[in-house]
Amino acid sequence: MSAIDILSLYAIAAIWILMIINMVLSTGGFVYYMKVYSTDGRIPLKNYPMVSVLVPAHNEGIVIEKTVSSLMKFSYPKEKYEVIVINDNSSDNSADILANMQNVYDRERLIVINTDSITGGKGKSNALNIALKTAKGSVIAVYDADNTPESDALILLVENLMADKRLGAVIGKFRTRNRNASILTRFVNIETLAYQCMNQAGRYFFFKLCTIPGTNFVIRREILEKMGGWDTKALSEDTEISFRIYRMGYYIKMMPLAVTWEQESHLLGVWFRQRTRWAKGNFYVLVKNFKYIFDFSAGPMRLDVLYYALVYILMLSALICSDFIFILGILGWAHVNLAGFSTLLWVMAIVVFVVNIMVTLAPEKNEFGIVSAGLAFLMLFTYSKLWVLVVIKAIFMSISDFIFKKEVKWDKTVRYAETSGDNLQLNGIDNTRSGKMR
């Protein structure tokens, strides 16, 4: 058996291991969805806690008005929640927009914190820590500056959190508001539903494990204070804080009926920078927590660390090997002796991948169909290849940051103005059509 054959078998085996894991998680997630969707998700409380909704915002003038308007319309008792926007060292018109909105809404409920280059501009974690000092709530909620949550999202999250003392946090589901803006946003929409929502539900169903997604979640304030707030060195502050919650002995629950809609990048360059930042953050968290895989006292969080390790080590290496073998074969420099057997396994893997994606889309309105199946097939040969490049760049950047002791800074995602005609605009230039909310 040649070295190429060994690499081919490794790539196939690794991808099938990950496929089976995702199939199991999708099945569990589907069952959990059906269980939750058979109810309204509500668990009424006798006394509703004070909630502080934190919104970190850096140069978000193009979307912040829509976001704040949505947050002020929660069905949660009005006197029991406040919205705190951290206008973090912005150089656009965010401060003026927010000041005008404070004239419309009660300043006791809409609080704006304006920071400068000295106190702010150091990343999302730093902004959240600043807001936490001002927050009055015993429960903290976080929303990104481009989010438009549904009116019942907050009350669903809080009720589920307060109903179980073992819960440290509860996360909701987020959807792509502009899914039809481009082929890229269609891919992102499918990825979000399949891997950032359904798999989360599956992990909770089987292991009581979820990872905070960075938006549309609530957490107990006492937990944040015990852990000293958010880690300012973490680009993926959501994943990092999730692992610390696990280590404190709490669970994190998913409530898929609590939905927020967000704007995704429809330009490749913007998407690439955003995902590189995410990958860097997740790589930081993996390195920081890898030791817990071998620590039996770490509890179920060991499974989550292992899951991240499989994604960022096993999957990455498998995809690199398969692409390397494919290129060598095209050039005529190598030949796989197990061609017939490996081809069958690859074809089966493609079929299983598409079927698994379709299972995750089945519970969603207007998502299941032949077009989505075609997009899932296309993703395997395009989107997944881009993911490899993203992770490779993130690893090199992480190593460089470590060597040169670079400070973590805010690297925000470019936003787009959505017109009444559902058009997305970048700096006033019409680009493409936006997807409609359900």
C-alpha positions as CSV (number, residue, x, y, z in Angstrom):
1,M,0.0,0.0,0.0
2,S,1.5,3.3,-1.1
3,A,1.7,6.5,1.0
4,I,-1.0,8.0,-1.3
5,D,-3.3,5.1,-0.4
6,I,-2.7,5.6,3.3
7,L,-3.5,9.3,3.0
8,S,-6.6,8.5,1.1
9,L,-7.8,6.0,3.7
10,Y,-7.1,8.5,6.5
11,A,-9.0,11.2,4.8
12,I,-12.0,9.0,4.1
13,A,-12.0,7.5,7.6
14,A,-11.7,11.0,9.3
15,I,-14.5,12.5,7.2
16,W,-16.8,9.5,7.8
17,I,-16.1,9.8,11.6
18,L,-17.2,13.4,11.5
19,M,-20.2,12.6,9.2
20,I,-21.4,10.0,11.7
21,I,-21.1,12.4,14.6
22,N,-23.0,15.1,12.7
23,M,-25.7,12.6,11.7
24,V,-26.2,11.5,15.3
25,L,-26.3,15.1,16.5
26,S,-28.7,16.1,13.8
27,T,-31.0,13.2,14.7
28,G,-31.0,14.2,18.4
29,G,-31.5,17.9,17.4
30,F,-34.5,17.0,15.2
31,V,-36.1,15.1,18.1
32,Y,-35.4,17.9,20.5
33,Y,-36.9,20.5,18.0
34,M,-40.0,18.4,17.6
35,K,-40.4,18.2,21.4
36,V,-40.0,21.9,21.9
37,Y,-42.1,22.9,18.9
38,S,-45.0,20.9,20.3
39,T,-45.2,23.5,23.1
40,D,-45.0,27.3,23.2
41,G,-41.8,27.2,25.2
42,R,-43.2,29.3,28.0
43,I,-42.6,28.6,31.7
44,P,-44.4,31.5,33.4
45,L,-42.7,32.9,36.5
46,K,-44.3,34.4,39.6
47,N,-41.6,37.1,39.7
48,Y,-39.6,38.2,36.7
49,P,-36.0,39.2,37.4
50,M,-34.5,42.5,36.2
51,V,-32.7,42.0,32.9
52,S,-29.9,44.1,31.4
53,V,-29.7,43.7,27.6
54,L,-26.2,44.5,26.5
55,V,-25.4,45.6,22.9
56,P,-21.7,46.1,22.0
57,A,-21.5,48.4,19.0
58,H,-18.5,49.8,17.1
59,N,-19.4,51.9,14.0
60,E,-22.9,50.4,13.7
61,G,-24.8,53.5,12.7
62,I,-26.1,51.8,9.6
63,V,-28.0,49.1,11.6
64,I,-28.2,50.3,15.2
65,E,-31.5,52.1,15.0
66,K,-33.4,49.0,13.7
67,T,-31.7,46.9,16.3
68,V,-32.6,49.2,19.3
69,S,-36.1,49.6,18.1
70,S,-36.5,45.8,18.0
71,L,-35.0,45.4,21.5
72,M,-37.3,48.0,23.0
73,K,-40.4,46.1,21.8
74,F,-39.8,42.9,23.7
75,S,-42.9,41.4,25.3
76,Y,-40.9,41.1,28.6
77,P,-42.3,43.3,31.3
78,K,-41.2,46.9,30.4
79,E,-40.3,47.9,33.9
80,K,-38.1,44.7,34.3
81,Y,-35.5,45.2,31.6
82,E,-33.1,47.9,30.4
83,V,-31.1,48.1,27.1
84,I,-27.5,49.2,27.4
85,V,-25.7,50.1,24.1
86,I,-22.0,50.4,24.3
87,N,-21.1,52.8,21.5
88,D,-17.4,51.7,21.6
89,N,-15.0,54.2,20.1
90,S,-17.2,54.7,17.0
91,S,-16.1,57.2,14.4
92,D,-19.5,57.2,12.5
93,N,-22.8,58.8,13.4
94,S,-23.8,56.1,16.0
95,A,-23.6,58.6,18.9
96,D,-26.1,61.0,17.2
97,I,-28.5,58.2,16.3
98,L,-28.5,56.8,19.8
99,A,-28.9,60.2,21.4
100,N,-32.0,60.8,19.3
101,M,-33.3,57.4,20.2
102,Q,-32.9,58.3,23.9
103,N,-35.3,61.2,23.3
104,V,-37.9,58.8,22.0
105,Y,-37.5,56.1,24.6
106,D,-37.2,56.4,28.4
107,R,-33.5,57.1,29.2
108,E,-33.9,54.9,32.3
109,R,-34.6,52.0,29.9
110,L,-32.3,52.9,27.0
111,I,-28.8,53.6,28.3
112,V,-25.9,54.6,26.0
113,I,-22.3,54.3,27.1
114,N,-19.9,56.2,24.7
115,T,-16.2,55.1,25.0
116,D,-13.1,56.5,23.4
117,S,-9.8,55.1,22.2
118,I,-8.5,55.0,25.8
119,T,-11.3,53.1,27.5
120,G,-12.7,51.3,24.5
121,G,-12.0,50.0,21.0
122,K,-10.4,46.9,22.5
123,G,-12.9,44.3,21.4
124,K,-16.3,42.9,22.2
125,S,-15.2,41.4,25.6
126,N,-13.9,44.7,26.8
127,A,-17.1,46.5,25.8
128,L,-19.3,43.9,27.6
129,N,-17.2,44.2,30.7
130,I,-17.7,48.0,30.7
131,A,-21.5,47.6,30.4
132,L,-21.6,45.0,33.1
133,K,-20.4,47.7,35.6
134,T,-23.5,49.8,34.8
135,A,-26.0,47.0,34.4
136,K,-28.7,46.7,37.1
137,G,-30.0,43.3,36.1
138,S,-29.5,40.0,37.9
139,V,-29.8,38.4,34.4
140,I,-27.6,39.6,31.6
141,A,-28.7,39.3,27.9
142,V,-26.5,40.0,24.9
143,Y,-27.4,40.9,21.4
144,D,-25.2,41.9,18.5
145,A,-25.7,45.3,16.9
146,D,-27.3,43.9,13.7
147,N,-29.9,41.7,15.4
148,T,-33.7,42.1,15.2
149,P,-35.0,39.5,17.7
150,E,-38.6,38.4,17.7
151,S,-40.7,40.0,20.5
152,D,-41.0,36.9,22.6
153,A,-37.3,36.0,22.4
154,L,-36.2,37.5,25.7
155,I,-39.1,36.2,27.8
156,L,-38.6,32.7,26.5
157,L,-34.9,32.8,27.3
158,V,-35.4,34.2,30.8
159,E,-38.2,31.9,31.8
160,N,-36.2,28.8,30.8
161,L,-33.2,30.1,32.7
162,M,-35.0,30.9,35.9
163,A,-36.9,27.6,35.9
164,D,-33.8,25.5,36.4
165,K,-31.1,26.4,39.0
166,R,-28.6,24.1,37.2
167,L,-28.7,26.3,34.1
168,G,-26.0,29.0,33.8
169,A,-27.2,30.3,30.5
170,V,-29.9,29.8,27.8
171,I,-29.3,30.4,24.1
172,G,-31.8,31.0,21.4
173,K,-31.7,30.4,17.6
174,F,-30.5,32.9,15.1
175,R,-31.6,33.2,11.5
176,T,-30.2,34.8,8.4
177,R,-32.2,38.0,7.6
178,N,-30.7,38.5,4.2
179,R,-30.4,34.9,3.0
180,N,-31.3,35.7,-0.6
181,A,-28.7,38.5,-0.9
182,S,-26.2,36.2,-2.7
183,I,-25.1,32.6,-3.1
184,L,-22.8,33.2,-0.2
185,T,-25.6,34.2,2.2
186,R,-27.5,31.1,1.0
187,F,-24.6,29.0,2.1
188,V,-24.3,30.8,5.4
189,N,-28.0,30.3,6.0
190,I,-27.7,26.6,5.5
191,E,-24.5,26.4,7.6
192,T,-26.2,28.3,10.4
193,L,-29.3,26.1,10.5
194,A,-27.4,22.9,10.2
195,Y,-24.2,23.4,12.3
196,Q,-24.9,26.3,14.5
197,C,-28.5,25.5,15.4
198,M,-29.4,21.9,14.8
199,N,-26.1,20.5,16.1
200,Q,-26.4,22.7,19.2
201,A,-29.9,21.2,19.8
202,G,-28.4,17.7,19.3
203,R,-25.6,18.3,21.8
204,Y,-28.1,19.6,24.3
205,F,-30.4,16.7,23.7
206,F,-27.7,14.0,24.3
207,F,-25.2,15.7,26.6
208,K,-26.8,18.9,28.1
209,L,-24.1,20.8,26.3
210,C,-24.4,24.0,24.2
211,T,-22.0,26.7,23.2
212,I,-23.1,30.3,23.6
213,P,-23.3,31.8,20.1
214,G,-22.4,35.4,21.0
215,T,-25.9,36.8,20.5
216,N,-29.5,36.1,21.7
217,F,-28.6,34.5,25.0
218,V,-29.1,35.2,28.7
219,I,-26.7,34.4,31.6
220,R,-26.9,34.7,35.3
221,R,-25.0,37.8,36.5
222,E,-23.6,36.0,39.6
223,I,-21.8,33.6,37.2
224,L,-20.2,36.5,35.3
225,E,-19.1,38.2,38.5
226,K,-17.6,34.9,39.9
227,M,-15.5,34.4,36.7
228,G,-14.5,38.1,36.5
229,G,-16.4,38.9,33.4
230,W,-15.5,38.2,29.8
231,D,-11.9,37.2,28.7
232,T,-10.5,40.2,26.9
233,K,-8.0,38.1,25.1
234,A,-10.6,35.9,23.5
235,L,-11.9,36.8,20.0
236,S,-14.6,34.1,20.4
237,E,-15.6,35.3,23.9
238,D,-18.9,33.3,23.6
239,T,-17.1,29.9,23.2
240,E,-14.6,30.8,25.9
241,I,-17.2,31.8,28.5
242,S,-19.2,28.6,27.6
243,F,-16.4,26.4,28.7
244,R,-15.9,28.3,32.0
245,I,-19.7,27.9,32.7
246,Y,-19.3,24.1,32.2
247,R,-16.3,24.0,34.6
248,M,-18.4,25.8,37.2
249,G,-20.9,22.9,37.1
250,Y,-23.7,24.6,35.2
251,Y,-25.5,23.6,32.0
252,I,-26.3,25.7,29.0
253,K,-29.7,25.1,27.4
254,M,-31.0,25.8,23.9
255,M,-34.5,27.3,23.3
256,P,-35.1,27.2,19.6
257,L,-38.4,29.2,19.8
258,A,-36.4,32.2,21.0
259,V,-35.4,33.6,17.6
260,T,-33.3,36.5,16.4
261,W,-32.6,37.6,12.8
262,E,-29.2,38.9,11.8
263,Q,-27.5,40.2,8.8
264,E,-24.8,38.0,7.3
265,S,-21.9,39.0,5.0
266,H,-22.8,38.7,1.3
267,L,-19.4,39.7,0.1
268,L,-16.6,37.1,0.1
269,G,-13.9,39.4,1.5
270,V,-16.0,40.5,4.5
271,W,-17.1,36.9,5.2
272,F,-13.5,35.7,5.0
273,R,-12.3,38.2,7.6
274,Q,-15.2,37.5,9.9
275,R,-14.7,33.7,9.8
276,T,-10.9,34.1,10.2
277,R,-11.6,36.0,13.4
278,W,-14.0,33.3,14.6
279,A,-11.5,30.5,13.8
280,K,-8.7,32.4,15.6
281,G,-11.0,32.7,18.6
282,N,-12.0,29.1,18.6
283,F,-8.4,28.0,18.2
284,Y,-7.5,30.1,21.2
285,V,-10.3,28.5,23.2
286,L,-9.2,25.0,22.1
287,V,-5.6,25.5,23.1
288,K,-6.6,27.0,26.4
289,N,-9.0,24.1,27.2
290,F,-7.3,21.2,25.5
291,K,-5.9,19.9,28.8
292,Y,-9.4,19.2,30.1
293,I,-9.9,16.4,27.6
294,F,-7.8,14.3,29.9
295,D,-9.2,15.7,33.1
296,F,-12.1,13.4,34.3
297,S,-13.2,16.0,36.9
298,A,-14.0,18.4,34.0
299,G,-17.3,16.6,33.4
300,P,-19.2,16.7,30.1
301,M,-17.3,19.7,28.9
302,R,-14.6,17.3,27.9
303,L,-16.9,16.2,25.0
304,D,-17.2,19.7,23.8
305,V,-13.4,20.2,23.8
306,L,-13.0,17.0,22.0
307,Y,-15.6,18.1,19.4
308,Y,-13.7,21.3,18.7
309,A,-10.5,19.3,18.4
310,L,-12.1,16.9,15.9
311,V,-13.3,19.9,13.8
312,Y,-10.1,21.9,13.8
313,I,-7.6,19.0,13.7
314,L,-9.3,15.9,12.2
315,M,-11.5,17.6,9.7
316,L,-8.9,20.2,8.6
317,S,-6.2,17.5,8.0
318,A,-8.7,15.2,6.2
319,L,-9.8,17.9,3.8
320,I,-6.2,19.0,3.1
321,C,-5.2,15.4,2.4
322,S,-8.2,14.8,0.1
323,D,-7.5,18.0,-1.9
324,F,-3.8,17.2,-2.1
325,I,-4.5,13.7,-3.5
326,F,-7.1,15.1,-5.9
327,I,-4.6,17.7,-7.3
328,L,-1.8,15.1,-7.6
329,G,-4.2,12.8,-9.5
330,I,-5.3,15.6,-11.9
331,L,-1.6,16.4,-12.6
332,G,-0.9,12.7,-13.1
333,W,1.7,12.6,-10.4
334,A,0.0,10.1,-8.2
335,H,-2.5,7.2,-8.4
336,V,-4.8,5.7,-5.7
337,N,-4.7,1.9,-6.0
338,L,-7.9,1.7,-4.0
339,A,-9.7,4.0,-6.5
340,G,-12.9,1.9,-6.9
341,F,-13.4,1.4,-3.1
342,S,-12.5,5.0,-2.2
343,T,-14.7,6.4,-4.9
344,L,-17.7,4.5,-3.6
345,L,-17.0,5.8,-0.1
346,W,-16.7,9.3,-1.4
347,V,-20.0,9.1,-3.3
348,M,-21.7,7.7,-0.3
349,A,-20.3,10.5,1.9
350,I,-21.6,13.1,-0.5
351,V,-25.1,11.5,-0.4
352,V,-25.1,11.3,3.4
353,F,-23.9,14.9,3.7
354,V,-26.8,16.2,1.5
355,V,-29.4,14.0,3.3
356,N,-28.1,15.2,6.7
357,I,-28.4,18.8,5.6
358,M,-31.9,18.3,4.4
359,V,-32.9,16.7,7.8
360,T,-31.7,19.8,9.6
361,L,-33.7,22.1,7.2
362,A,-36.9,20.0,7.4
363,P,-38.3,21.8,10.5
364,E,-37.8,25.3,9.0
365,K,-40.4,27.1,7.0
366,N,-39.5,27.6,3.3
367,E,-36.1,26.0,3.7
368,F,-36.7,22.3,2.7
369,G,-36.7,21.7,-1.1
370,I,-34.7,20.8,-4.2
371,V,-33.0,24.2,-4.3
372,S,-31.6,23.7,-0.8
373,A,-30.5,20.2,-1.7
374,G,-28.6,21.6,-4.7
375,L,-27.0,24.3,-2.6
376,A,-25.9,21.6,0.0
377,F,-24.3,19.6,-2.8
378,L,-22.5,22.7,-4.1
379,M,-21.4,23.7,-0.6
380,L,-19.3,20.6,-0.4
381,F,-17.1,21.6,-3.3
382,T,-16.9,25.3,-2.7
383,Y,-17.8,26.5,0.8
384,S,-16.0,23.8,2.6
385,K,-12.8,24.6,0.6
386,L,-13.0,28.2,1.7
387,W,-13.3,27.0,5.3
388,V,-10.0,25.2,4.9
389,L,-8.3,28.4,3.8
390,V,-10.0,30.3,6.7
391,V,-8.6,27.9,9.3
392,I,-5.1,27.8,7.8
393,K,-4.9,31.6,7.8
394,A,-6.3,31.7,11.4
395,I,-3.7,29.3,12.6
396,F,-0.8,31.3,11.1
397,M,-2.3,34.5,12.4
398,S,-2.6,33.0,15.9
399,I,1.0,31.9,15.9
400,S,2.1,35.3,14.7
401,D,0.0,37.0,17.4
402,F,1.6,34.8,20.1
403,I,5.1,35.4,18.9
404,F,4.8,39.1,18.5
405,K,2.5,39.6,21.5
406,K,-0.2,41.4,19.5
407,E,-3.1,43.0,21.4
408,V,-6.6,41.8,20.6
409,K,-8.5,44.6,18.9
410,W,-12.1,45.1,17.6
411,D,-12.4,43.8,14.1
412,K,-16.0,44.4,13.2
413,T,-18.0,43.0,10.4
414,V,-19.1,45.5,7.7
415,R,-22.8,46.1,7.8
416,Y,-25.2,47.0,5.0
417,A,-28.2,49.2,4.8
418,E,-31.4,47.4,4.0
419,T,-33.9,49.5,2.0
420,S,-37.7,49.1,2.0
421,G,-37.3,47.3,-1.3
422,D,-35.3,44.6,0.4
423,N,-32.0,45.8,-1.3
424,L,-28.7,45.6,0.5
425,Q,-26.4,48.5,0.1
426,L,-22.7,49.0,0.9
427,N,-21.9,52.6,1.5
428,G,-25.0,53.6,-0.4
429,I,-24.3,51.5,-3.5
430,D,-27.1,49.0,-4.4
431,N,-25.8,45.5,-4.5
432,T,-28.4,42.8,-4.4
433,R,-31.8,41.6,-3.2
434,S,-32.3,40.8,0.5
435,G,-34.2,37.8,1.9
436,K,-37.5,38.5,3.5
437,M,-38.3,37.5,7.1
438,R,-40.9,34.9,7.5
